[in-house]
Amino acid sequence: MSIEKIKVNVSTPSVTIPRGRGFYQLEEEELYLPVIHNAGQKARFFSYLESDNISLQFDRDGRLIFIEVSLARRRWRERPDFTFPRNIRTADIRFLDFRNSLRPSRIFCDTTRQSLLLRFAPSTAGPLYYLAENLIAQLDNQNYLVAIYVTDIIDDLAGREIAAWRKSIYGTRDSSTIREQCPLP
């Protein structure tokens, strides 16, 4: 059974906007979106919400730590009128639904395929919040997730770009520790 709506809790932010970035893995034709909340704290996978093409992964506290889009870029629906939202607020977003299937989501992109829209519900009204840098959540007025916007997607070959990004956040620490804190599927 799949859930109809994704419920989130919105509260005043207690820290800065988490680090996040989209890396399109050219070999696998998948998009990886790691989210790092605190470079000094391990983020451990606890639960998920997923559909055929999208997996949202969370830590024990309901914070988003990873998104995987397993639909090849060439199959994203291009929208020439794609615009990135404005008036984005900061907040602490916690997901309240766990270990469930999602209804099929719609995936749209801009003409350059460097920005993406993951649409979970038809509504477009409601506030916009940063989930992380380059990652924005659109909610409806009852705090259900409507969409996630992704900007500045980087093409990645053999995981080089994602490794360099992690290194820029964590410094020169052992790469096995980095992988534990920001796991790939």
Secondary structure, 3 states (H helix, E strand, C coil): CEECCEEEEEECCCCCCCEECCEEECCCCEEEEEEECCCCCCCCCCEEEECCCEEEEECCCCCEEEEEECCCHHHCEECCCCCCCCCCECCEEEECCCCEEECCCEEEECCCCCCEEEECCCCCCCCEEEEECCEEEEECCCCEEEEEEECCCEEECCCHHHHHHHHHHHCCCCHHHHHHHCCCC
